[in-house]
Amino acid sequence: MARTIDEIQQSIITEVQADTTLAPVATSTSKTALWRLWTRVVAIAAWTVEVLFDTLKAEVNELLAVLKPHTLKWYATKAKAFQYGYSLPDDTDLYDNTGLTETQISDSQIVKYVAVVEQTKNLRLKVAKLATDLAPLSAPELTAFREYMARVKDAGVKLIIDSNVADKLKLNIEIYYDPLILNDAGQRIDGSDLQPVQNAINKYLQNLPFNGVFVLAYLVDELQKVDGVVIPNITQALSSYGLFSFTSINVKYQPDSGYLRFENPTDLVITWIAQSPLQ
């Protein structure tokens, strides 16, 4: 963005006053002093050049926006730029945020997680917002978001847009634990953590990238880091989404909604087995 003429002139004056050759002769503080008039002339010339560059940049960006094929990343970026409750000016894919604070803009950008999946005849967008945890957009929010994407997308591109509740997970796990650290309910004996294993599992689920792959072996790796866990053994893992029945997870699973959670506390069943540390 072009600097103002005053800003440019002041930067020139600062440089002149710092120069050991020019400073002794450029001592007048009068605005009509010859040396100050020259700084004004040069500042106007520099400002003109900067404005021309800004104009050129805007024209080039406009041409690129029209000509450049949009990528999956572009669609994800546009999805996150959606501002709920604000109108989109005609013939543009950018909001006019004049007069809005950064907080107002951020609060209106409700889409916090996006995955764009290329399918045979369309692009599928999975989106979620963030409350205390990932959550689907409400019906009014999803309607507004779909209208926004319909306006900014490329002509001829079919979008399938979903914002669903988390895929459901059920786990049965045997935890062989060190009885010097954990009790038979999986609580730390020192009282510092009443659910260290459950917390580690939930943390693993929450740390997965949106639309990331849930891997049983990686979960085992995380459980082995829990102090007091000697051997974690996943005996059963089931998943489900929408109205579909639960199916087994043998190695890995990619959530249809983009994220995976326990629907009920009883969906995580842990059997505690005392075990001395192995040598």
VEXVOTI-779467 format. One record per residue (C-alpha): residue number from 1; residue in three letters; chain; y negated, z negated, x. Coordinates in pm, 1 decimal, always signed. Example, Ala and Ser with C-alpha at 12.3 -4.5 7.8 and 13.67 -1.06 7.14 Angstrom:
<tipas>
<tipa resi="1" resn="ALA" chain="A" py="+450.0" pz="-780.0" px="+1230.0"/>
<tipa resi="2" resn="SER" chain="A" py="+106.0" pz="-714.0" px="+1367.0"/>
</tipas>
This chain:
<tipas>
<tipa resi="1" resn="MET" chain="A" py="+0.0" pz="+0.0" px="+0.0"/>
<tipa resi="2" resn="ALA" chain="A" py="-340.5" pz="+96.6" px="+136.5"/>
<tipa resi="3" resn="ARG" chain="A" py="-558.2" pz="-184.1" px="+266.0"/>
<tipa resi="4" resn="THR" chain="A" py="-911.8" pz="-221.6" px="+132.0"/>
<tipa resi="5" resn="ILE" chain="A" py="-1204.1" pz="-85.0" px="+332.1"/>
<tipa resi="6" resn="ASP" chain="A" py="-1326.7" pz="-440.1" px="+395.6"/>
<tipa resi="7" resn="GLU" chain="A" py="-985.4" pz="-544.9" px="+529.9"/>
<tipa resi="8" resn="ILE" chain="A" py="-972.1" pz="-249.2" px="+765.9"/>
<tipa resi="9" resn="GLN" chain="A" py="-1330.0" pz="-303.8" px="+885.3"/>
<tipa resi="10" resn="GLN" chain="A" py="-1266.0" pz="-672.1" px="+949.6"/>
<tipa resi="11" resn="SER" chain="A" py="-957.9" pz="-590.3" px="+1157.1"/>
<tipa resi="12" resn="ILE" chain="A" py="-1168.2" pz="-348.2" px="+1367.0"/>
<tipa resi="13" resn="ILE" chain="A" py="-1443.7" pz="-608.7" px="+1414.1"/>
<tipa resi="14" resn="THR" chain="A" py="-1185.1" pz="-866.6" px="+1520.4"/>
<tipa resi="15" resn="GLU" chain="A" py="-1046.4" pz="-627.8" px="+1782.3"/>
<tipa resi="16" resn="VAL" chain="A" py="-1396.3" pz="-543.0" px="+1911.5"/>
<tipa resi="17" resn="GLN" chain="A" py="-1489.7" pz="-909.5" px="+1945.5"/>
<tipa resi="18" resn="ALA" chain="A" py="-1165.9" pz="-977.3" px="+2131.9"/>
<tipa resi="19" resn="ASP" chain="A" py="-1228.7" pz="-694.2" px="+2379.4"/>
<tipa resi="20" resn="THR" chain="A" py="-1385.1" pz="-821.4" px="+2704.3"/>
<tipa resi="21" resn="THR" chain="A" py="-1573.9" pz="-494.3" px="+2754.4"/>
<tipa resi="22" resn="LEU" chain="A" py="-1712.7" pz="-447.2" px="+2403.6"/>
<tipa resi="23" resn="ALA" chain="A" py="-1774.9" pz="-808.2" px="+2301.9"/>
<tipa resi="24" resn="PRO" chain="A" py="-2078.5" pz="-863.6" px="+2531.8"/>
<tipa resi="25" resn="VAL" chain="A" py="-2264.9" pz="-563.4" px="+2385.8"/>
<tipa resi="26" resn="ALA" chain="A" py="-2151.6" pz="-596.3" px="+2023.3"/>
<tipa resi="27" resn="THR" chain="A" py="-2324.1" pz="-924.9" px="+1950.0"/>
<tipa resi="28" resn="SER" chain="A" py="-2537.7" pz="-849.2" px="+1645.4"/>
<tipa resi="29" resn="THR" chain="A" py="-2414.2" pz="-998.4" px="+1317.2"/>
<tipa resi="30" resn="SER" chain="A" py="-2641.3" pz="-776.9" px="+1107.5"/>
<tipa resi="31" resn="LYS" chain="A" py="-2459.0" pz="-547.5" px="+865.9"/>
<tipa resi="32" resn="THR" chain="A" py="-2699.2" pz="-269.5" px="+969.3"/>
<tipa resi="33" resn="ALA" chain="A" py="-2624.8" pz="-306.1" px="+1340.2"/>
<tipa resi="34" resn="LEU" chain="A" py="-2523.7" pz="+30.9" px="+1480.9"/>
<tipa resi="35" resn="TRP" chain="A" py="-2184.8" pz="-89.4" px="+1606.6"/>
<tipa resi="36" resn="ARG" chain="A" py="-2104.8" pz="-245.6" px="+1267.4"/>
<tipa resi="37" resn="LEU" chain="A" py="-2205.1" pz="+74.1" px="+1086.2"/>
<tipa resi="38" resn="TRP" chain="A" py="-1959.8" pz="+265.1" px="+1304.7"/>
<tipa resi="39" resn="THR" chain="A" py="-1681.4" pz="+18.6" px="+1217.8"/>
<tipa resi="40" resn="ARG" chain="A" py="-1759.3" pz="+86.6" px="+851.5"/>
<tipa resi="41" resn="VAL" chain="A" py="-1737.5" pz="+463.7" px="+901.9"/>
<tipa resi="42" resn="VAL" chain="A" py="-1406.0" pz="+434.1" px="+1086.7"/>
<tipa resi="43" resn="ALA" chain="A" py="-1274.1" pz="+191.9" px="+822.3"/>
<tipa resi="44" resn="ILE" chain="A" py="-1353.4" pz="+439.3" px="+543.7"/>
<tipa resi="45" resn="ALA" chain="A" py="-1175.8" pz="+717.1" px="+734.2"/>
<tipa resi="46" resn="ALA" chain="A" py="-869.8" pz="+496.7" px="+794.0"/>
<tipa resi="47" resn="TRP" chain="A" py="-867.2" pz="+387.7" px="+429.8"/>
<tipa resi="48" resn="THR" chain="A" py="-873.3" pz="+752.1" px="+317.9"/>
<tipa resi="49" resn="VAL" chain="A" py="-570.8" pz="+828.0" px="+535.4"/>
<tipa resi="50" resn="GLU" chain="A" py="-379.5" pz="+526.1" px="+399.4"/>
<tipa resi="51" resn="VAL" chain="A" py="-455.1" pz="+625.8" px="+39.3"/>
<tipa resi="52" resn="LEU" chain="A" py="-333.2" pz="+978.6" px="+110.0"/>
<tipa resi="53" resn="PHE" chain="A" py="-10.7" pz="+839.6" px="+256.3"/>
<tipa resi="54" resn="ASP" chain="A" py="+38.4" pz="+622.7" px="-53.1"/>
<tipa resi="55" resn="THR" chain="A" py="-9.6" pz="+927.0" px="-275.1"/>
<tipa resi="56" resn="LEU" chain="A" py="+234.8" pz="+1129.9" px="-67.0"/>
<tipa resi="57" resn="LYS" chain="A" py="+490.8" pz="+848.8" px="-74.0"/>
<tipa resi="58" resn="ALA" chain="A" py="+465.2" pz="+819.2" px="-452.4"/>
<tipa resi="59" resn="GLU" chain="A" py="+512.5" pz="+1194.1" px="-494.8"/>
<tipa resi="60" resn="VAL" chain="A" py="+813.0" pz="+1199.9" px="-260.5"/>
<tipa resi="61" resn="ASN" chain="A" py="+972.7" pz="+902.1" px="-436.5"/>
<tipa resi="62" resn="GLU" chain="A" py="+921.2" pz="+1072.4" px="-772.0"/>
<tipa resi="63" resn="LEU" chain="A" py="+1088.1" pz="+1389.1" px="-645.1"/>
<tipa resi="64" resn="LEU" chain="A" py="+1379.3" pz="+1189.8" px="-503.6"/>
<tipa resi="65" resn="ALA" chain="A" py="+1421.0" pz="+1003.2" px="-831.5"/>
<tipa resi="66" resn="VAL" chain="A" py="+1448.1" pz="+1333.8" px="-1015.3"/>
<tipa resi="67" resn="LEU" chain="A" py="+1664.2" pz="+1523.6" px="-767.2"/>
<tipa resi="68" resn="LYS" chain="A" py="+1890.1" pz="+1264.3" px="-605.0"/>
<tipa resi="69" resn="PRO" chain="A" py="+2227.9" pz="+1211.0" px="-779.1"/>
<tipa resi="70" resn="HIS" chain="A" py="+2256.8" pz="+849.3" px="-884.3"/>
<tipa resi="71" resn="THR" chain="A" py="+2532.1" pz="+637.4" px="-730.3"/>
<tipa resi="72" resn="LEU" chain="A" py="+2735.9" pz="+350.0" px="-873.1"/>
<tipa resi="73" resn="LYS" chain="A" py="+2508.9" pz="+115.2" px="-677.9"/>
<tipa resi="74" resn="TRP" chain="A" py="+2206.5" pz="+267.9" px="-852.6"/>
<tipa resi="75" resn="TYR" chain="A" py="+2357.1" pz="+189.6" px="-1193.0"/>
<tipa resi="76" resn="ALA" chain="A" py="+2428.8" pz="-168.2" px="-1082.8"/>
<tipa resi="77" resn="THR" chain="A" py="+2071.8" pz="-209.5" px="-956.9"/>
<tipa resi="78" resn="LYS" chain="A" py="+1931.1" pz="-69.7" px="-1280.5"/>
<tipa resi="79" resn="ALA" chain="A" py="+2150.6" pz="-303.2" px="-1484.5"/>
<tipa resi="80" resn="LYS" chain="A" py="+2013.4" pz="-607.1" px="-1301.8"/>
<tipa resi="81" resn="ALA" chain="A" py="+1658.0" pz="-478.0" px="-1353.8"/>
<tipa resi="82" resn="PHE" chain="A" py="+1699.0" pz="-501.2" px="-1733.9"/>
<tipa resi="83" resn="GLN" chain="A" py="+1438.6" pz="-734.5" px="-1885.9"/>
<tipa resi="84" resn="TYR" chain="A" py="+1542.7" pz="-882.0" px="-2219.1"/>
<tipa resi="85" resn="GLY" chain="A" py="+1259.8" pz="-888.8" px="-2471.6"/>
<tipa resi="86" resn="TYR" chain="A" py="+1035.2" pz="-636.9" px="-2294.9"/>
<tipa resi="87" resn="SER" chain="A" py="+972.5" pz="-274.7" px="-2388.7"/>
<tipa resi="88" resn="LEU" chain="A" py="+1038.0" pz="+13.3" px="-2152.9"/>
<tipa resi="89" resn="PRO" chain="A" py="+748.5" pz="+261.8" px="-2126.2"/>
<tipa resi="90" resn="ASP" chain="A" py="+823.7" pz="+616.2" px="-2240.3"/>
<tipa resi="91" resn="ASP" chain="A" py="+953.1" pz="+868.4" px="-1986.5"/>
<tipa resi="92" resn="THR" chain="A" py="+1019.8" pz="+610.4" px="-1715.2"/>
<tipa resi="93" resn="ASP" chain="A" py="+1300.7" pz="+382.5" px="-1602.5"/>
<tipa resi="94" resn="LEU" chain="A" py="+1064.8" pz="+115.9" px="-1469.1"/>
<tipa resi="95" resn="TYR" chain="A" py="+907.4" pz="-175.4" px="-1654.8"/>
<tipa resi="96" resn="ASP" chain="A" py="+532.4" pz="-231.2" px="-1651.4"/>
<tipa resi="97" resn="ASN" chain="A" py="+510.5" pz="-594.8" px="-1542.7"/>
<tipa resi="98" resn="THR" chain="A" py="+132.7" pz="-606.9" px="-1521.1"/>
<tipa resi="99" resn="GLY" chain="A" py="+17.5" pz="-959.1" px="-1603.1"/>
<tipa resi="100" resn="LEU" chain="A" py="+364.0" pz="-1116.0" px="-1579.3"/>
<tipa resi="101" resn="THR" chain="A" py="+447.0" pz="-1392.3" px="-1334.7"/>
<tipa resi="102" resn="GLU" chain="A" py="+747.2" pz="-1377.1" px="-1102.7"/>
<tipa resi="103" resn="THR" chain="A" py="+908.1" pz="-1652.5" px="-1311.4"/>
<tipa resi="104" resn="GLN" chain="A" py="+862.6" pz="-1457.9" px="-1635.1"/>
<tipa resi="105" resn="ILE" chain="A" py="+1014.6" pz="-1148.0" px="-1478.1"/>
<tipa resi="106" resn="SER" chain="A" py="+1308.0" pz="-1339.5" px="-1329.5"/>
<tipa resi="107" resn="ASP" chain="A" py="+1379.6" pz="-1526.1" px="-1653.9"/>
<tipa resi="108" resn="SER" chain="A" py="+1387.7" pz="-1199.5" px="-1850.2"/>
<tipa resi="109" resn="GLN" chain="A" py="+1636.5" pz="-1039.8" px="-1609.4"/>
<tipa resi="110" resn="ILE" chain="A" py="+1940.5" pz="-1194.8" px="-1774.6"/>
<tipa resi="111" resn="VAL" chain="A" py="+2206.9" pz="-968.1" px="-1622.4"/>
<tipa resi="112" resn="LYS" chain="A" py="+2308.5" pz="-1152.3" px="-1306.1"/>
<tipa resi="113" resn="TYR" chain="A" py="+2651.3" pz="-997.8" px="-1240.9"/>
<tipa resi="114" resn="VAL" chain="A" py="+2742.5" pz="-630.0" px="-1261.5"/>
<tipa resi="115" resn="ALA" chain="A" py="+3045.6" pz="-421.0" px="-1173.5"/>
<tipa resi="116" resn="VAL" chain="A" py="+3035.2" pz="-43.1" px="-1214.2"/>
<tipa resi="117" resn="VAL" chain="A" py="+3378.9" pz="+116.5" px="-1233.3"/>
<tipa resi="118" resn="GLU" chain="A" py="+3419.6" pz="+493.6" px="-1216.1"/>
<tipa resi="119" resn="GLN" chain="A" py="+3674.8" pz="+617.3" px="-1469.7"/>
<tipa resi="120" resn="THR" chain="A" py="+3803.2" pz="+966.4" px="-1549.0"/>
<tipa resi="121" resn="LYS" chain="A" py="+3544.3" pz="+1056.3" px="-1811.7"/>
<tipa resi="122" resn="ASN" chain="A" py="+3290.8" pz="+775.7" px="-1794.3"/>
<tipa resi="123" resn="LEU" chain="A" py="+3142.4" pz="+484.4" px="-1606.8"/>
<tipa resi="124" resn="ARG" chain="A" py="+3236.2" pz="+136.1" px="-1717.1"/>
<tipa resi="125" resn="LEU" chain="A" py="+2983.0" pz="-140.8" px="-1668.9"/>
<tipa resi="126" resn="LYS" chain="A" py="+3102.1" pz="-500.5" px="-1677.1"/>
<tipa resi="127" resn="VAL" chain="A" py="+2814.3" pz="-746.7" px="-1697.8"/>
<tipa resi="128" resn="ALA" chain="A" py="+2766.5" pz="-1121.4" px="-1726.3"/>
<tipa resi="129" resn="LYS" chain="A" py="+2481.9" pz="-1368.6" px="-1729.2"/>
<tipa resi="130" resn="LEU" chain="A" py="+2467.0" pz="-1711.1" px="-1568.4"/>
<tipa resi="131" resn="ALA" chain="A" py="+2439.7" pz="-2039.4" px="-1754.2"/>
<tipa resi="132" resn="THR" chain="A" py="+2627.2" pz="-2335.6" px="-1606.8"/>
<tipa resi="133" resn="ASP" chain="A" py="+2891.7" pz="-2073.2" px="-1525.8"/>
<tipa resi="134" resn="LEU" chain="A" py="+2936.1" pz="-1701.3" px="-1580.2"/>
<tipa resi="135" resn="ALA" chain="A" py="+2906.8" pz="-1611.7" px="-1947.5"/>
<tipa resi="136" resn="PRO" chain="A" py="+2900.1" pz="-1298.6" px="-2165.9"/>
<tipa resi="137" resn="LEU" chain="A" py="+2575.8" pz="-1164.8" px="-2308.0"/>
<tipa resi="138" resn="SER" chain="A" py="+2512.9" pz="-1257.3" px="-2670.1"/>
<tipa resi="139" resn="ALA" chain="A" py="+2539.7" pz="-984.5" px="-2934.6"/>
<tipa resi="140" resn="PRO" chain="A" py="+2159.0" pz="-927.0" px="-2951.6"/>
<tipa resi="141" resn="GLU" chain="A" py="+2134.0" pz="-928.2" px="-2571.3"/>
<tipa resi="142" resn="LEU" chain="A" py="+2418.3" pz="-678.6" px="-2538.2"/>
<tipa resi="143" resn="THR" chain="A" py="+2265.4" pz="-449.3" px="-2800.9"/>
<tipa resi="144" resn="ALA" chain="A" py="+1932.8" pz="-447.6" px="-2616.8"/>
<tipa resi="145" resn="PHE" chain="A" py="+2102.5" pz="-392.3" px="-2280.9"/>
<tipa resi="146" resn="ARG" chain="A" py="+2303.2" pz="-97.9" px="-2411.3"/>
<tipa resi="147" resn="GLU" chain="A" py="+1985.8" pz="+62.8" px="-2547.3"/>
<tipa resi="148" resn="TYR" chain="A" py="+1812.8" pz="+11.5" px="-2211.5"/>
<tipa resi="149" resn="MET" chain="A" py="+2098.8" pz="+170.4" px="-2016.8"/>
<tipa resi="150" resn="ALA" chain="A" py="+2109.8" pz="+461.4" px="-2262.6"/>
<tipa resi="151" resn="ARG" chain="A" py="+1746.5" pz="+533.0" px="-2177.9"/>
<tipa resi="152" resn="VAL" chain="A" py="+1771.4" pz="+507.5" px="-1798.1"/>
<tipa resi="153" resn="LYS" chain="A" py="+2110.1" pz="+672.0" px="-1737.9"/>
<tipa resi="154" resn="ASP" chain="A" py="+2156.2" pz="+1030.5" px="-1625.2"/>
<tipa resi="155" resn="ALA" chain="A" py="+2191.0" pz="+1290.4" px="-1899.0"/>
<tipa resi="156" resn="GLY" chain="A" py="+2553.4" pz="+1363.9" px="-1980.2"/>
<tipa resi="157" resn="VAL" chain="A" py="+2687.9" pz="+1042.7" px="-1828.4"/>
<tipa resi="158" resn="LYS" chain="A" py="+2891.6" pz="+838.1" px="-2074.5"/>
<tipa resi="159" resn="LEU" chain="A" py="+2866.7" pz="+462.9" px="-2025.6"/>
<tipa resi="160" resn="ILE" chain="A" py="+3117.1" pz="+207.2" px="-2152.2"/>
<tipa resi="161" resn="ILE" chain="A" py="+2940.9" pz="-129.5" px="-2141.1"/>
<tipa resi="162" resn="ASP" chain="A" py="+3127.8" pz="-458.4" px="-2178.7"/>
<tipa resi="163" resn="SER" chain="A" py="+3025.4" pz="-821.0" px="-2153.0"/>
<tipa resi="164" resn="ASN" chain="A" py="+3328.3" pz="-1030.3" px="-2235.7"/>
<tipa resi="165" resn="VAL" chain="A" py="+3445.0" pz="-1387.2" px="-2203.8"/>
<tipa resi="166" resn="ALA" chain="A" py="+3645.6" pz="-1469.6" px="-1893.8"/>
<tipa resi="167" resn="ASP" chain="A" py="+4004.6" pz="-1354.8" px="-1865.2"/>
<tipa resi="168" resn="LYS" chain="A" py="+4236.6" pz="-1648.8" px="-1929.9"/>
<tipa resi="169" resn="LEU" chain="A" py="+4448.0" pz="-1803.0" px="-1654.4"/>
<tipa resi="170" resn="LYS" chain="A" py="+4747.7" pz="-2035.9" px="-1670.6"/>
<tipa resi="171" resn="LEU" chain="A" py="+4897.6" pz="-2191.7" px="-1358.5"/>
<tipa resi="172" resn="ASN" chain="A" py="+5199.2" pz="-2411.5" px="-1290.6"/>
<tipa resi="173" resn="ILE" chain="A" py="+5188.4" pz="-2558.7" px="-941.5"/>
<tipa resi="174" resn="GLU" chain="A" py="+5399.6" pz="-2800.8" px="-742.4"/>
<tipa resi="175" resn="ILE" chain="A" py="+5192.9" pz="-3003.2" px="-499.1"/>
<tipa resi="176" resn="TYR" chain="A" py="+5381.6" pz="-3181.6" px="-224.4"/>
<tipa resi="177" resn="TYR" chain="A" py="+5133.5" pz="-3449.0" px="-120.0"/>
<tipa resi="178" resn="ASP" chain="A" py="+5089.3" pz="-3707.2" px="+152.9"/>
<tipa resi="179" resn="PRO" chain="A" py="+5123.9" pz="-4047.9" px="-20.7"/>
<tipa resi="180" resn="LEU" chain="A" py="+4896.3" pz="-4205.5" px="+240.0"/>
<tipa resi="181" resn="ILE" chain="A" py="+4604.3" pz="-3992.9" px="+115.5"/>
<tipa resi="182" resn="LEU" chain="A" py="+4679.0" pz="-3906.2" px="-248.1"/>
<tipa resi="183" resn="ASN" chain="A" py="+4839.2" pz="-4107.4" px="-527.4"/>
<tipa resi="184" resn="ASP" chain="A" py="+5096.9" pz="-3977.4" px="-774.2"/>
<tipa resi="185" resn="ALA" chain="A" py="+4817.6" pz="-3844.4" px="-999.9"/>
<tipa resi="186" resn="GLY" chain="A" py="+4667.0" pz="-3635.1" px="-721.5"/>
<tipa resi="187" resn="GLN" chain="A" py="+4368.2" pz="-3864.2" px="-675.1"/>
<tipa resi="188" resn="ARG" chain="A" py="+4238.2" pz="-3963.0" px="-335.1"/>
<tipa resi="189" resn="ILE" chain="A" py="+4338.7" pz="-4321.4" px="-266.7"/>
<tipa resi="190" resn="ASP" chain="A" py="+3996.1" pz="-4395.5" px="-115.1"/>
<tipa resi="191" resn="GLY" chain="A" py="+3839.3" pz="-4301.5" px="-449.4"/>
<tipa resi="192" resn="SER" chain="A" py="+3614.4" pz="-4028.7" px="-307.3"/>
<tipa resi="193" resn="ASP" chain="A" py="+3764.4" pz="-3752.4" px="-525.5"/>
<tipa resi="194" resn="LEU" chain="A" py="+3970.4" pz="-3796.6" px="-840.5"/>
<tipa resi="195" resn="GLN" chain="A" py="+4069.6" pz="-3427.9" px="-867.3"/>
<tipa resi="196" resn="PRO" chain="A" py="+4066.0" pz="-3270.4" px="-520.0"/>
<tipa resi="197" resn="VAL" chain="A" py="+4331.1" pz="-3008.3" px="-598.8"/>
<tipa resi="198" resn="GLN" chain="A" py="+4186.1" pz="-2912.3" px="-936.7"/>
<tipa resi="199" resn="ASN" chain="A" py="+3839.8" pz="-2889.8" px="-781.5"/>
<tipa resi="200" resn="ALA" chain="A" py="+3969.1" pz="-2662.9" px="-504.6"/>
<tipa resi="201" resn="ILE" chain="A" py="+4130.2" pz="-2429.2" px="-758.7"/>
<tipa resi="202" resn="ASN" chain="A" py="+3816.6" pz="-2409.3" px="-973.0"/>
<tipa resi="203" resn="LYS" chain="A" py="+3600.6" pz="-2356.4" px="-665.2"/>
<tipa resi="204" resn="TYR" chain="A" py="+3823.0" pz="-2066.8" px="-556.7"/>
<tipa resi="205" resn="LEU" chain="A" py="+3786.2" pz="-1904.5" px="-899.8"/>
<tipa resi="206" resn="GLN" chain="A" py="+3408.8" pz="-1953.2" px="-902.2"/>
<tipa resi="207" resn="ASN" chain="A" py="+3368.9" pz="-1814.3" px="-550.4"/>
<tipa resi="208" resn="LEU" chain="A" py="+3552.1" pz="-1491.4" px="-625.7"/>
<tipa resi="209" resn="PRO" chain="A" py="+3316.4" pz="-1191.0" px="-625.3"/>
<tipa resi="210" resn="PHE" chain="A" py="+3239.8" pz="-1056.8" px="-971.5"/>
<tipa resi="211" resn="ASN" chain="A" py="+3522.4" pz="-814.6" px="-1054.8"/>
<tipa resi="212" resn="GLY" chain="A" py="+3700.2" pz="-939.5" px="-743.8"/>
<tipa resi="213" resn="VAL" chain="A" py="+4076.9" pz="-964.7" px="-712.2"/>
<tipa resi="214" resn="PHE" chain="A" py="+4254.5" pz="-1295.8" px="-771.8"/>
<tipa resi="215" resn="VAL" chain="A" py="+4526.2" pz="-1327.7" px="-505.8"/>
<tipa resi="216" resn="LEU" chain="A" py="+4792.9" pz="-1597.9" px="-529.0"/>
<tipa resi="217" resn="ALA" chain="A" py="+4837.5" pz="-1615.2" px="-151.5"/>
<tipa resi="218" resn="TYR" chain="A" py="+4464.0" pz="-1669.7" px="-101.6"/>
<tipa resi="219" resn="LEU" chain="A" py="+4468.6" pz="-1954.4" px="-353.0"/>
<tipa resi="220" resn="VAL" chain="A" py="+4756.8" pz="-2113.8" px="-160.6"/>
<tipa resi="221" resn="ASP" chain="A" py="+4547.5" pz="-2083.9" px="+156.2"/>
<tipa resi="222" resn="GLU" chain="A" py="+4264.2" pz="-2274.0" px="-11.7"/>
<tipa resi="223" resn="LEU" chain="A" py="+4496.7" pz="-2546.4" px="-139.2"/>
<tipa resi="224" resn="GLN" chain="A" py="+4638.1" pz="-2598.0" px="+208.8"/>
<tipa resi="225" resn="LYS" chain="A" py="+4288.8" pz="-2693.7" px="+322.5"/>
<tipa resi="226" resn="VAL" chain="A" py="+4278.9" pz="-2988.6" px="+80.6"/>
<tipa resi="227" resn="ASP" chain="A" py="+4325.9" pz="-3314.5" px="+266.7"/>
<tipa resi="228" resn="GLY" chain="A" py="+4654.0" pz="-3472.5" px="+156.4"/>
<tipa resi="229" resn="VAL" chain="A" py="+4820.0" pz="-3150.7" px="+39.2"/>
<tipa resi="230" resn="VAL" chain="A" py="+5132.7" pz="-3085.0" px="+243.9"/>
<tipa resi="231" resn="ILE" chain="A" py="+5283.8" pz="-2790.5" px="+54.4"/>
<tipa resi="232" resn="PRO" chain="A" py="+5130.4" pz="-2605.2" px="-243.2"/>
<tipa resi="233" resn="ASN" chain="A" py="+5383.7" pz="-2402.0" px="-439.8"/>
<tipa resi="234" resn="ILE" chain="A" py="+5275.0" pz="-2182.9" px="-731.5"/>
<tipa resi="235" resn="THR" chain="A" py="+5573.9" pz="-2162.2" px="-964.0"/>
<tipa resi="236" resn="GLN" chain="A" py="+5409.0" pz="-1961.8" px="-1241.6"/>
<tipa resi="237" resn="ALA" chain="A" py="+5084.4" pz="-1769.6" px="-1287.7"/>
<tipa resi="238" resn="LEU" chain="A" py="+4989.3" pz="-1600.2" px="-1614.0"/>
<tipa resi="239" resn="SER" chain="A" py="+4681.6" pz="-1407.0" px="-1723.4"/>
<tipa resi="240" resn="SER" chain="A" py="+4545.4" pz="-1259.7" px="-2044.0"/>
<tipa resi="241" resn="TYR" chain="A" py="+4231.4" pz="-1093.0" px="-2174.6"/>
<tipa resi="242" resn="GLY" chain="A" py="+4105.7" pz="-1001.8" px="-2519.1"/>
<tipa resi="243" resn="LEU" chain="A" py="+4383.2" pz="-1018.3" px="-2777.0"/>
<tipa resi="244" resn="PHE" chain="A" py="+4659.5" pz="-931.5" px="-2531.4"/>
<tipa resi="245" resn="SER" chain="A" py="+4950.6" pz="-1168.1" px="-2465.5"/>
<tipa resi="246" resn="PHE" chain="A" py="+4987.2" pz="-1352.0" px="-2136.5"/>
<tipa resi="247" resn="THR" chain="A" py="+5163.1" pz="-1162.2" px="-1857.4"/>
<tipa resi="248" resn="SER" chain="A" py="+5287.5" pz="-1277.2" px="-1517.8"/>
<tipa resi="249" resn="ILE" chain="A" py="+5080.7" pz="-1248.4" px="-1202.0"/>
<tipa resi="250" resn="ASN" chain="A" py="+5319.7" pz="-1173.2" px="-919.6"/>
<tipa resi="251" resn="VAL" chain="A" py="+5083.6" pz="-1109.1" px="-629.9"/>
<tipa resi="252" resn="LYS" chain="A" py="+4730.6" pz="-1033.6" px="-746.7"/>
<tipa resi="253" resn="TYR" chain="A" py="+4521.8" pz="-972.0" px="-1056.9"/>
<tipa resi="254" resn="GLN" chain="A" py="+4187.2" pz="-805.1" px="-1123.1"/>
<tipa resi="255" resn="PRO" chain="A" py="+4016.0" pz="-958.0" px="-1427.9"/>
<tipa resi="256" resn="ASP" chain="A" py="+3927.1" pz="-707.5" px="-1697.6"/>
<tipa resi="257" resn="SER" chain="A" py="+3608.1" pz="-899.4" px="-1778.5"/>
<tipa resi="258" resn="GLY" chain="A" py="+3517.9" pz="-937.7" px="-1411.4"/>
<tipa resi="259" resn="TYR" chain="A" py="+3598.9" pz="-1309.2" px="-1386.6"/>
<tipa resi="260" resn="LEU" chain="A" py="+3886.5" pz="-1549.9" px="-1448.7"/>
<tipa resi="261" resn="ARG" chain="A" py="+3889.5" pz="-1904.5" px="-1586.1"/>
<tipa resi="262" resn="PHE" chain="A" py="+4113.0" pz="-2167.6" px="-1747.1"/>
<tipa resi="263" resn="GLU" chain="A" py="+4049.4" pz="-2163.2" px="-2121.2"/>
<tipa resi="264" resn="ASN" chain="A" py="+4179.1" pz="-2520.8" px="-2164.8"/>
<tipa resi="265" resn="PRO" chain="A" py="+4241.3" pz="-2807.8" px="-1919.4"/>
<tipa resi="266" resn="THR" chain="A" py="+4609.4" pz="-2796.3" px="-2018.8"/>
<tipa resi="267" resn="ASP" chain="A" py="+4635.3" pz="-2443.4" px="-1876.8"/>
<tipa resi="268" resn="LEU" chain="A" py="+4661.5" pz="-2595.2" px="-1529.6"/>
<tipa resi="269" resn="VAL" chain="A" py="+4987.2" pz="-2788.5" px="-1493.1"/>
<tipa resi="270" resn="ILE" chain="A" py="+5046.1" pz="-2969.4" px="-1164.0"/>
<tipa resi="271" resn="THR" chain="A" py="+5365.8" pz="-3147.8" px="-1064.6"/>
<tipa resi="272" resn="TRP" chain="A" py="+5306.0" pz="-3407.4" px="-792.6"/>
<tipa resi="273" resn="ILE" chain="A" py="+5581.7" pz="-3462.3" px="-535.1"/>
<tipa resi="274" resn="ALA" chain="A" py="+5545.2" pz="-3713.7" px="-252.6"/>
<tipa resi="275" resn="GLN" chain="A" py="+5608.6" pz="-3560.0" px="+88.8"/>
<tipa resi="276" resn="SER" chain="A" py="+5563.6" pz="-3688.4" px="+441.9"/>
<tipa resi="277" resn="PRO" chain="A" py="+5367.7" pz="-3449.3" px="+666.1"/>
<tipa resi="278" resn="LEU" chain="A" py="+5593.2" pz="-3190.4" px="+828.1"/>
<tipa resi="279" resn="GLN" chain="A" py="+5615.6" pz="-3163.8" px="+1204.5"/>
</tipas>
